[in-house]
Amino acid sequence: MNATQFKQMRRKMGMSQVELAQRLGVSRVAVYYWEHGQRGIDKVLELAMSYVAEHMATLTPKRRPQG
C-alpha cells in the first residue's frame, strides 16, 4: 500500500485524519505523514486498515424504533 492508496482508503471509509488517528491510537500528524509519503506505513498498520475497510462494509447502522 502506498501513500495515495492509504489516503484513498481513509476517504472511502468517510473518516477524517483525526478520526482515523483516534481509531489507530496515533497522532493526526502521523496520519498526515503516511498520506504524504513522509513516513513508512508498516505491515501492522496496513493490516489494520484492511481489516477496518472490510468490516466497515458489513456494518449497518442501527435503526431506532419509530413511534
C-alpha positions in Angstrom: 0.0 0.0 0.0 1.4 3.4 -0.9 0.6 6.8 0.4 -2.0 7.6 -2.2 -3.8 4.3 -1.7 -3.8 4.9 2.1 -5.4 8.3 1.7 -8.0 6.9 -0.7 -8.9 4.1 1.7 -9.4 6.6 4.5 -11.6 8.8 2.4 -13.6 5.8 1.2 -14.3 4.9 4.8 -15.6 8.5 5.3 -13.1 9.3 8.0 -11.1 12.4 8.7 -7.4 12.2 9.5 -8.3 12.9 13.2 -10.9 10.2 13.3 -8.5 7.6 11.8 -5.7 8.7 14.1 -8.0 8.2 17.1 -9.1 4.7 16.0 -5.5 3.7 15.4 -4.2 5.3 18.6 -1.7 7.6 16.8 -1.5 11.3 16.2 -3.1 13.2 13.3 0.4 14.2 12.3 1.3 10.6 11.9 -1.6 10.0 9.5 -0.6 13.2 7.6 2.9 11.9 7.2 1.7 8.5 6.0 -0.6 10.1 3.4 2.2 12.3 2.1 4.8 9.5 2.0 7.0 11.2 4.6 6.9 8.1 6.9 6.7 4.4 6.0 3.5 2.5 6.7 4.4 -0.7 8.5 2.7 -4.0 7.8 0.7 -4.0 11.1 -0.9 -0.7 10.2 -1.6 -1.9 6.6 -3.4 -5.0 8.0 -5.3 -2.9 10.5 -6.6 -0.6 7.7 -7.5 -3.6 5.5 -9.5 -5.1 8.4 -11.3 -1.9 9.1 -12.1 -1.3 5.5 -13.5 -4.9 5.1 -15.7 -4.7 8.2 -17.0 -1.1 7.6 -18.8 -2.5 4.5 -20.6 -5.2 6.6 -21.8 -2.9 9.3 -25.2 -1.4 9.1 -26.5 1.5 11.2 -28.9 0.5 14.0 -32.3 1.9 13.5 -34.3 3.5 16.3 -37.9 2.3 16.7 -40.3 4.9 15.3 -43.3 5.9 17.3 
